[in-house]
Structure formats: structure tokens, C-alpha cells
Amino acid sequence: MTKKTKLTADEHADLGRQLAVMRDELSRIQVQLSGAYAQTGPAALPMRKVIAARTALDAARSALENALFQEYPGSATTVYYPHPEDRVAFA
């Protein structure tokens, strides 16, 4: 079995910024859907799925932050939760 190479601190930082942007976009989509469709019933299913995706993304970010702290003790606490001005846009 081949040993896996863990992410570098820089790779964690890049991934953290990308995941933060993804979360922001999911939140924006949730707001858009909540203004366009019912909050309950079958019409709310797309919004509930977006909320579930954002919740799963939040859990992944938390787990990755835990891995970062185990691999690089003393790491910045803003790696997976960067300030808005530190986030990157991606296409």
C-alpha cells in the first residue's frame, strides 16, 4: 500500500479559501431560492438540498481544520475560515 502524502500548509490555505468561497456561493443561492420559492413543501426541496450541501461543506471544513492543527500545530485559525478579503474567486 502506498503512503498518502498529506496536504502542505500552503495547500491547506488554498483549499480553505476555495471552500470558503463555495460556502459563500451556497449561502447566496439559498437566499435567492428562499425569495423565489416556498419555504416549505415540495417547492422548498431545492433550497433544502442547498442547505444540506452547505452543512456538509461546513463539516468538511471543520474536519480539515482539525487535520491542519494536528499536522501543523500552531497554524492560523483563519485557514479554513478566512476573512472575506482573503478569499479567492474561482471560475
LONU-430942 format. One record per residue: x negated, y, z of N, C-alpha, C, O in turn; residue in three letters. Coordinates in Angstrom, 3 decimals, always signed. Atoms other than C-alpha are relative to their C-alpha. Layout:
# residues N
+----------+----------+----------+----------+----------+----------+----------+----------+----------+----------+----------+----------+------+
|      n.x |      n.y |      n.z |     ca.x |     ca.y |     ca.z |      c.x |      c.y |      c.z |      o.x |      o.y |      o.z | rest |
+----------+----------+----------+----------+----------+----------+----------+----------+----------+----------+----------+----------+------+
|        X |        Y |        Z |        X |        Y |        Z |        X |        Y |        Z |        X |        Y |        Z |  ALA |
...
+----------+----------+----------+----------+----------+----------+----------+----------+----------+----------+----------+----------+------+
***
This chain:
# residues 91
+----------+----------+----------+----------+----------+----------+----------+----------+----------+----------+----------+----------+------+
|      n.x |      n.y |      n.z |     ca.x |     ca.y |     ca.z |      c.x |      c.y |      c.z |      o.x |      o.y |      o.z | rest |
+----------+----------+----------+----------+----------+----------+----------+----------+----------+----------+----------+----------+------+
|   -0.845 |   -1.173 |   +0.000 |   +0.000 |   +0.000 |   +0.000 |   -0.891 |   +1.237 |   +0.000 |   -1.882 |   +1.298 |   +0.728 |  MET |
|   +0.765 |   -1.227 |   +0.113 |   -1.304 |   +3.427 |   -0.917 |   +0.405 |   +0.970 |   +1.095 |   +1.589 |   +1.148 |   +1.382 |  THR |
|   -0.286 |   -0.995 |   -1.028 |   -1.609 |   +6.014 |   +1.812 |   +0.496 |   +1.293 |   -0.653 |   -0.074 |   +1.766 |   -1.636 |  LYS |
|   -0.575 |   -1.241 |   +0.525 |   +0.517 |   +9.097 |   +1.190 |   -0.832 |   +1.188 |   +0.475 |   -1.333 |   +1.207 |   +1.600 |  LYS |
|   +0.679 |   -1.229 |   -0.350 |   -1.128 |  +12.490 |   +1.144 |   +1.037 |   +0.997 |   +0.487 |   +1.991 |   +1.302 |   -0.228 |  THR |
|   -0.947 |   -0.959 |   -0.568 |   +0.677 |  +14.950 |   +3.399 |   -0.131 |   +1.345 |   -0.712 |   -1.131 |   +1.616 |   -1.378 |  LYS |
|   +0.038 |   -1.334 |   +0.575 |   +1.515 |  +18.448 |   +2.261 |   -1.078 |   +0.836 |   +0.679 |   -1.315 |   +0.701 |   +1.880 |  LEU |
|   +0.936 |   -0.946 |   -0.592 |   -1.145 |  +21.087 |   +2.761 |   +0.811 |   +1.119 |   +0.655 |   +2.016 |   +1.232 |   +0.431 |  THR |
|   -0.685 |   -1.128 |   -0.628 |   -0.307 |  +24.148 |   +4.843 |   +0.542 |   +0.944 |   -1.072 |   +1.646 |   +1.468 |   -0.927 |  ALA |
|   -0.468 |   -0.860 |   +1.093 |   -0.056 |  +26.176 |   +1.610 |   +1.206 |   -0.613 |   -0.710 |   +2.131 |   +0.107 |   -1.086 |  ASP |
|   -1.148 |   +0.667 |   +0.635 |   +2.298 |  +23.594 |   +0.080 |   +1.239 |   +0.121 |   +0.878 |   +2.341 |   +0.336 |   +0.373 |  GLU |
|   -1.126 |   -0.206 |   -0.919 |   +4.488 |  +23.784 |   +3.196 |   +0.545 |   +1.421 |   -0.162 |   +1.759 |   +1.618 |   -0.226 |  HIS |
|   -0.416 |   -1.396 |   +0.119 |   +4.553 |  +27.589 |   +2.848 |   +0.786 |   +0.226 |   -1.298 |   +1.823 |   +0.889 |   -1.291 |  ALA |
|   -0.698 |   -0.138 |   +1.286 |   +5.546 |  +27.409 |   -0.832 |   +1.373 |   -0.665 |   +0.057 |   +2.372 |   -0.096 |   -0.383 |  ASP |
|   -1.260 |   +0.734 |   -0.099 |   +8.211 |  +24.809 |   -0.133 |   +0.976 |   +0.724 |   +0.918 |   +2.171 |   +0.793 |   +0.631 |  LEU |
|   -0.856 |   -0.739 |   -0.926 |   +9.538 |  +26.807 |   +2.804 |   +0.667 |   +1.189 |   -0.669 |   +1.856 |   +1.432 |   -0.467 |  GLY |
|   -0.575 |   -1.152 |   +0.710 |  +10.017 |  +29.894 |   +0.627 |   +1.046 |   -0.455 |   -1.012 |   +2.107 |   +0.160 |   -1.121 |  ARG |
|   -0.946 |   +0.499 |   +1.004 |  +11.727 |  +27.884 |   -2.120 |   +1.293 |   -0.482 |   +0.652 |   +2.384 |   -0.185 |   +0.165 |  GLN |
|   -1.195 |   +0.508 |   -0.679 |  +14.094 |  +26.154 |   +0.306 |   +0.819 |   +1.139 |   +0.608 |   +2.048 |   +1.071 |   +0.639 |  LEU |
|   -0.725 |   -1.157 |   -0.548 |  +14.970 |  +29.487 |   +1.940 |   +0.805 |   +0.686 |   -1.095 |   +1.944 |   +1.093 |   -0.864 |  ALA |
|   -0.716 |   -0.605 |   +1.123 |  +15.910 |  +30.910 |   -1.465 |   +1.194 |   -0.877 |   -0.394 |   +2.272 |   -0.364 |   -0.695 |  VAL |
|   -1.097 |   +0.906 |   +0.330 |  +18.008 |  +27.817 |   -2.185 |   +1.147 |   +0.153 |   +1.005 |   +2.316 |   +0.168 |   +0.622 |  MET |
|   -1.021 |   -0.166 |   -1.026 |  +19.835 |  +28.249 |   +1.121 |   +0.750 |   +1.307 |   -0.212 |   +1.976 |   +1.346 |   -0.112 |  ARG |
|   -0.643 |   -1.288 |   +0.263 |  +20.499 |  +31.905 |   +0.357 |   +0.975 |   -0.112 |   -1.166 |   +2.075 |   +0.439 |   -1.114 |  ASP |
|   -0.859 |   +0.156 |   +1.175 |  +21.938 |  +30.936 |   -3.018 |   +1.242 |   -0.825 |   +0.340 |   +2.336 |   -0.497 |   -0.119 |  GLU |
|   -1.162 |   +0.787 |   -0.420 |  +24.196 |  +28.273 |   -1.472 |   +0.953 |   +0.848 |   +0.830 |   +2.170 |   +0.729 |   +0.689 |  LEU |
|   -0.851 |   -0.889 |   -0.798 |  +25.461 |  +30.862 |   +1.017 |   +0.751 |   +0.978 |   -0.893 |   +1.934 |   +1.237 |   -0.675 |  SER |
|   -0.634 |   -0.917 |   +0.931 |  +26.163 |  +33.302 |   -1.814 |   +1.140 |   -0.698 |   -0.750 |   +2.215 |   -0.128 |   -0.934 |  ARG |
|   -1.022 |   +0.772 |   +0.717 |  +28.074 |  +30.597 |   -3.708 |   +1.189 |   -0.288 |   +0.907 |   +2.335 |   -0.221 |   +0.462 |  ILE |
|   -1.093 |   +0.249 |   -0.942 |  +30.097 |  +29.740 |   -0.596 |   +0.888 |   +1.228 |   +0.136 |   +2.114 |   +1.111 |   +0.117 |  GLN |
|   -0.780 |   -1.235 |   -0.116 |  +31.164 |  +33.368 |   -0.208 |   +0.817 |   +0.229 |   -1.273 |   +1.988 |   +0.602 |   -1.204 |  VAL |
|   -0.708 |   -0.169 |   +1.269 |  +32.075 |  +33.544 |   -3.899 |   +1.201 |   -0.938 |   -0.082 |   +2.294 |   -0.523 |   -0.470 |  GLN |
|   -1.094 |   +0.967 |   +0.060 |  +34.165 |  +30.379 |   -3.678 |   +1.087 |   +0.314 |   +1.015 |   +2.272 |   +0.140 |   +0.730 |  LEU |
|   -1.006 |   -0.297 |   -1.022 |  +35.865 |  +31.450 |   -0.459 |   +0.880 |   +1.174 |   -0.402 |   +2.018 |   +1.283 |   +0.055 |  SER |
|   -0.806 |   -1.106 |   +0.480 |  +37.037 |  +34.601 |   -2.186 |   +0.865 |   -0.352 |   -1.194 |   +1.783 |   +0.390 |   -1.542 |  GLY |
|   -0.715 |   +0.369 |   +1.223 |  +38.328 |  +32.752 |   -5.228 |   +0.991 |   -1.147 |   +0.188 |   +1.938 |   -1.278 |   -0.588 |  ALA |
|   -0.837 |   +1.186 |   -0.181 |  +39.948 |  +29.592 |   -3.841 |   +0.487 |   -0.097 |   +1.435 |   -0.038 |   +0.562 |   +2.333 |  TYR |
|   -0.551 |   +0.224 |   -1.329 |  +41.999 |  +28.437 |   -0.877 |   -1.086 |   -0.522 |   +0.945 |   -2.041 |   -1.177 |   +0.524 |  ALA |
|   +0.958 |   +0.437 |   -1.023 |  +40.127 |  +27.782 |   +2.359 |   +0.303 |   -1.423 |   +0.496 |   -0.525 |   -2.039 |   +1.167 |  GLN |
|   -0.397 |   +1.335 |   -0.428 |  +41.998 |  +24.519 |   +2.952 |   +0.611 |   -0.746 |   -1.178 |   +0.915 |   -0.159 |   -2.217 |  THR |
|   -0.627 |   +0.815 |   +1.027 |  +43.407 |  +21.664 |   +0.928 |   -0.961 |   -0.367 |   -1.124 |   -2.156 |   -0.082 |   -1.046 |  GLY |
|   +0.829 |   +0.480 |   +1.106 |  +42.140 |  +20.188 |   -2.342 |   -0.800 |   +1.098 |   -0.696 |   -1.911 |   +0.848 |   -1.163 |  PRO |
|   +0.711 |   -1.084 |   +0.683 |  +41.174 |  +23.572 |   -3.795 |   -1.256 |   +0.427 |   +0.748 |   -2.137 |   +1.059 |   +0.165 |  ALA |
|   +1.158 |   -0.370 |   -0.804 |  +38.669 |  +24.032 |   -0.963 |   -1.136 |   -1.024 |   -0.096 |   -2.206 |   -0.809 |   +0.472 |  ALA |
|   +1.018 |   +1.048 |   +0.079 |  +36.733 |  +20.862 |   -1.843 |   -1.348 |   +0.506 |   -0.523 |   -2.376 |   +0.185 |   +0.074 |  LEU |
|   +1.308 |   -0.484 |   +0.456 |  +34.037 |  +22.619 |   -3.899 |   -0.740 |   +0.800 |   +1.081 |   -1.944 |   +0.624 |   +1.269 |  PRO |
|   +0.639 |   -0.784 |   -1.050 |  +33.370 |  +25.068 |   -1.069 |   -0.496 |   -0.900 |   +1.126 |   -1.589 |   -0.685 |   +1.649 |  MET |
|   +0.435 |   +0.927 |   -1.060 |  +33.220 |  +22.245 |   +1.493 |   -1.259 |   -0.752 |   -0.421 |   -2.139 |   -1.003 |   +0.402 |  ARG |
|   +1.194 |   +0.694 |   +0.508 |  +30.681 |  +20.443 |   -0.710 |   -1.218 |   +0.924 |   +0.032 |   -2.325 |   +0.481 |   +0.341 |  LYS |
|   +1.099 |   -0.966 |   -0.066 |  +28.562 |  +23.605 |   -0.928 |   -0.454 |   +0.157 |   +1.454 |   -1.652 |   +0.217 |   +1.729 |  VAL |
|   +0.337 |   -0.097 |   -1.420 |  +28.724 |  +23.925 |   +2.870 |   -0.774 |   -1.243 |   +0.437 |   -1.743 |   -1.132 |   +1.187 |  ILE |
|   +0.705 |   +1.238 |   -0.347 |  +27.659 |  +20.269 |   +3.198 |   -1.418 |   -0.002 |   -0.560 |   -2.351 |   -0.464 |   +0.096 |  ALA |
|   +1.336 |   -0.082 |   +0.603 |  +24.751 |  +20.866 |   +0.823 |   -0.888 |   +0.943 |   +0.809 |   -2.058 |   +0.645 |   +1.052 |  ALA |
|   +0.779 |   -0.956 |   -0.795 |  +23.639 |  +23.891 |   +2.840 |   -0.361 |   -0.602 |   +1.355 |   -1.467 |   -0.393 |   +1.852 |  ARG |
|   +0.276 |   +0.656 |   -1.282 |  +23.926 |  +21.890 |   +6.075 |   -1.109 |   -1.040 |   -0.153 |   -1.991 |   -1.136 |   +0.700 |  THR |
|   +1.049 |   +0.997 |   +0.260 |  +21.808 |  +19.078 |   +4.581 |   -1.341 |   +0.690 |   -0.252 |   -2.379 |   +0.217 |   +0.210 |  ALA |
|   +1.224 |   -0.762 |   +0.255 |  +19.262 |  +21.626 |   +3.355 |   -0.572 |   +0.540 |   +1.304 |   -1.785 |   +0.506 |   +1.508 |  LEU |
|   +0.456 |   -0.486 |   -1.304 |  +19.094 |  +23.149 |   +6.846 |   -0.652 |   -1.127 |   +0.806 |   -1.667 |   -0.909 |   +1.468 |  ASP |
|   +0.577 |   +1.141 |   -0.726 |  +18.443 |  +19.686 |   +8.324 |   -1.366 |   -0.372 |   -0.574 |   -2.286 |   -0.708 |   +0.172 |  ALA |
|   +1.290 |   +0.295 |   +0.632 |  +15.657 |  +19.080 |   +5.799 |   -1.040 |   +1.041 |   +0.393 |   -2.183 |   +0.693 |   +0.687 |  ALA |
|   +0.937 |   -1.054 |   -0.392 |  +14.067 |  +22.454 |   +6.592 |   -0.467 |   -0.199 |   +1.440 |   -1.648 |   -0.026 |   +1.743 |  ARG |
|   +0.351 |   +0.229 |   -1.402 |  +14.161 |  +21.667 |  +10.308 |   -0.970 |   -1.174 |   +0.142 |   -1.948 |   -1.091 |   +0.885 |  SER |
|   +0.881 |   +1.173 |   -0.055 |  +12.584 |  +18.232 |   +9.794 |   -1.377 |   +0.318 |   -0.579 |   -2.397 |   -0.133 |   -0.057 |  ALA |
|   +1.290 |   -0.387 |   +0.586 |   +9.898 |  +19.716 |   +7.548 |   -0.775 |   +0.926 |   +0.928 |   -2.001 |   +0.843 |   +1.011 |  LEU |
|   +0.671 |   -0.872 |   -0.964 |   +9.162 |  +22.394 |  +10.135 |   -0.617 |   -0.833 |   +1.124 |   -1.733 |   -0.555 |   +1.563 |  GLU |
|   +0.551 |   +0.891 |   -1.020 |   +8.721 |  +19.647 |  +12.746 |   -1.251 |   -0.707 |   -0.511 |   -2.241 |   -0.819 |   +0.212 |  ASN |
|   +1.177 |   +0.656 |   +0.592 |   +6.334 |  +17.809 |  +10.403 |   -1.164 |   +0.980 |   -0.095 |   -2.305 |   +0.622 |   +0.196 |  ALA |
|   +1.043 |   -1.021 |   +0.098 |   +4.412 |  +21.040 |   +9.804 |   -0.681 |   +0.205 |   +1.347 |   -1.909 |   +0.246 |   +1.422 |  LEU |
|   +0.579 |   -0.245 |   -1.321 |   +3.934 |  +21.619 |  +13.528 |   -0.811 |   -1.200 |   +0.497 |   -1.795 |   -1.026 |   +1.216 |  PHE |
|   +0.775 |   +1.187 |   -0.375 |   +2.752 |  +18.023 |  +14.025 |   -1.306 |   -0.062 |   -0.780 |   -2.348 |   -0.416 |   -0.229 |  GLN |
|   +1.178 |   +0.092 |   +0.865 |   +0.326 |  +18.215 |  +11.095 |   -0.946 |   +1.188 |   +0.178 |   -2.162 |   +1.040 |   +0.058 |  GLU |
|   +0.796 |   -1.229 |   -0.129 |   -0.857 |  +21.805 |  +11.687 |   +0.445 |   +0.753 |   +1.251 |   +1.167 |   +1.746 |   +1.156 |  TYR |
|   -0.403 |   -0.669 |   -1.240 |   -0.438 |  +22.755 |  +15.353 |   -0.357 |   +1.493 |   -0.049 |   -1.408 |   +1.881 |   -0.561 |  PRO |
|   +0.232 |   -1.439 |   -0.002 |   -0.153 |  +26.483 |  +15.833 |   +0.423 |   +0.690 |   -1.277 |   +0.115 |   +1.866 |   -1.473 |  GLY |
|   -0.461 |   -0.594 |   +1.260 |   +1.432 |  +27.060 |  +12.418 |   +1.003 |   +1.112 |   +0.282 |   +1.633 |   +1.146 |   +1.338 |  SER |
|   -0.958 |   -1.100 |   -0.119 |   +3.527 |  +30.167 |  +11.869 |   +1.416 |   -0.544 |   +0.073 |   +1.762 |   -1.511 |   -0.605 |  ALA |
|   -1.389 |   +0.449 |   -0.156 |   +7.139 |  +29.807 |  +12.924 |   +0.894 |   +0.481 |   -1.128 |   +2.078 |   +0.147 |   -1.159 |  THR |
|   -0.820 |   -0.518 |   +1.101 |   +8.314 |  +31.578 |   +9.776 |   -0.228 |   -0.752 |   -1.305 |   +0.243 |   -0.310 |   -2.353 |  THR |
|   +0.299 |   +0.728 |   +1.234 |   +7.082 |  +28.984 |   +7.273 |   +1.282 |   -0.485 |   -0.673 |   +1.476 |   -0.258 |   -1.868 |  VAL |
|   -1.243 |   +0.508 |   +0.586 |  +10.470 |  +27.336 |   +6.756 |   +1.179 |   +0.954 |   +0.192 |   +2.275 |   +0.711 |   -0.312 |  TYR |
|   -1.029 |   -1.022 |   -0.209 |  +12.441 |  +30.386 |   +7.880 |   -0.634 |   +1.371 |   -0.244 |   -0.716 |   +2.196 |   +0.667 |  TYR |
|   +0.719 |   -1.238 |   +0.300 |  +10.640 |  +33.232 |   +6.093 |   +0.919 |   +1.224 |   +0.004 |   +2.129 |   +1.130 |   -0.204 |  PRO |
|   -0.720 |   -1.268 |   +0.078 |  +11.661 |  +36.853 |   +6.261 |   +0.465 |   +0.199 |   -1.447 |   -0.201 |   -0.258 |   -2.376 |  HIS |
|   -0.529 |   -0.172 |   +1.367 |  +13.778 |  +37.893 |   +3.251 |   -1.016 |   +0.566 |   -0.989 |   -1.043 |   +0.146 |   -2.146 |  PRO |
|   +0.971 |   -0.599 |   +0.927 |  +10.968 |  +39.989 |   +1.762 |   -1.124 |   -0.966 |   -0.375 |   -1.853 |   -0.718 |   -1.335 |  GLU |
|   +1.045 |   +0.983 |   +0.289 |   +8.650 |  +36.941 |   +1.843 |   +0.494 |   -1.159 |   -0.850 |   -0.276 |   -2.065 |   -1.170 |  ASP |
|   -0.555 |   +1.098 |   +0.787 |  +10.974 |  +34.702 |   -0.163 |   -0.264 |   +0.235 |   -1.465 |   -0.372 |   +1.376 |   -1.915 |  ARG |
|   +0.282 |   -0.109 |   +1.423 |  +10.325 |  +33.955 |   -3.798 |   +1.238 |   -0.403 |   -0.795 |   +2.019 |   -1.257 |   -0.373 |  VAL |
|   -1.067 |   +0.405 |   +0.919 |  +12.783 |  +33.757 |   -6.626 |   -0.571 |   -1.035 |   -0.937 |   -1.754 |   -0.986 |   -1.275 |  ALA |
|   +0.445 |   +0.995 |   +0.964 |  +12.578 |  +30.805 |   -8.944 |   +1.056 |   -0.159 |   -1.071 |   +2.239 |   +0.099 |   -0.848 |  PHE |
|   -0.930 |   +0.127 |   +1.123 |  +14.118 |  +30.094 |  -12.292 |   +0.536 |   -1.399 |   -0.112 |   +1.334 |   -1.685 |   -1.004 |  ALA |
+----------+----------+----------+----------+----------+----------+----------+----------+----------+----------+----------+----------+------+
***
